[in-house]
Amino acid sequence: MIDKNKIILVTWATWFIWSNLVRKLIELWYNNINIIARNNSNFWRIDDIKDRIKISYVSLLDIENLNNLLLDIKPNIIFHLAAAWANIWRDWRWIIEIFEQNTIWTINLINACKEVWFDYFVNTWSSSEYWEKNKPITENDLLEPNNEYWISKATSSMYASYIWKKYNLPIYTFRLFAVYWYFEDKNRLIPTIMLNYTNWKSPNLTTPNSVRDYIFIDDVIKYYLNINKLSWDFWWVYNIWNWIQYSIWEIVEKIKNISKKKLNANYWAESIKQNEPKVWLSDNNKTKKAFEIKLTPIDEWLEKSYKWFQKNYNIY
């Protein structure tokens, strides 16, 4: 596990995975946690721990102030998580903003970090950079993003690779997918199902056949906290998945059994926004060998999640 005396910088700690990562750092008594936030950031996910972190309101487009902030903080570990909203690409008018937030932000942050010595820079992106394959996905597979949003993320990943090759810096990319966690947006799949069953309602869903390789948030955080296991294995991509894919139908049936409520989902009640692959599965040989982390079985994390949603239903 990373040294608790290290200075940690997290970009955007107010959203989904990021807030859970910061909460875990606080829980484990890391005392030097810095976050970069926007002026309009909503802190509802970490509002109760704000007094234990140092917040800097600096735009990742503001190169001068960003450079000054990095020189002031001198972070040892950078968890870069800032990104555009996943649905922003649906409107063509926002293409420039997508590339600003997913690509230029990353370029500016990496360039600012070059001016200070750091131990690890973790660039966090998504398996959707690979898009559709007909077999389990490896880190060496060709990137084939199918829209502007994923192209912008793949571009930043390639820039990270370029900087590693040019300056020999410890930059890593974690490609996550189907991560489910506490404080997740209520419109996403798992919260939709959980909240409906908690409230004795049948969830409205798309096709029961869509598949994903799901991974629990607590397991994802283990990889961040154990980044030190990759010492001197400079820039490389690691797929952070579970190596088992499940259909929406299988997930619903598991949650139905956990809730003990005989409610059937309303399939085809929502439209499908993209073509769904028949295989969305990671080959995790490389990640498993590098980290040797034991993952939580899906039934166990679904049960934990259901209890959490029952207890925290009011925040939604």
Secondary structure, DSSP 4 states (H G I P E B T S, - for coil): ---TTS-EEEE--SSHHHHHHHHHHHHTT---EEEEE-TT---TTTGGGGGGSEEEE--TT-HHHHHHHHHHH--SEEEE-----TTGGGSGGGHHHHHIIIIIHHHHHHHHHTTS--SEEEEEEEGGGT---SS-B-TTSPP---SHHHHHHHHHHHHHHHHHHHH---EEEEEE-SEE-TT--TTSHHHHHHHHHHTT-PPB-S-TT-EE--EEHHHHHHHHHTGGGGTT--SEEEEE--S--EEHHHHHHHHHHHHT-----BTTSS---SPPPS---B--HHHHHHH-PPPPPHHHHHHHHHHHHHHSGGG-
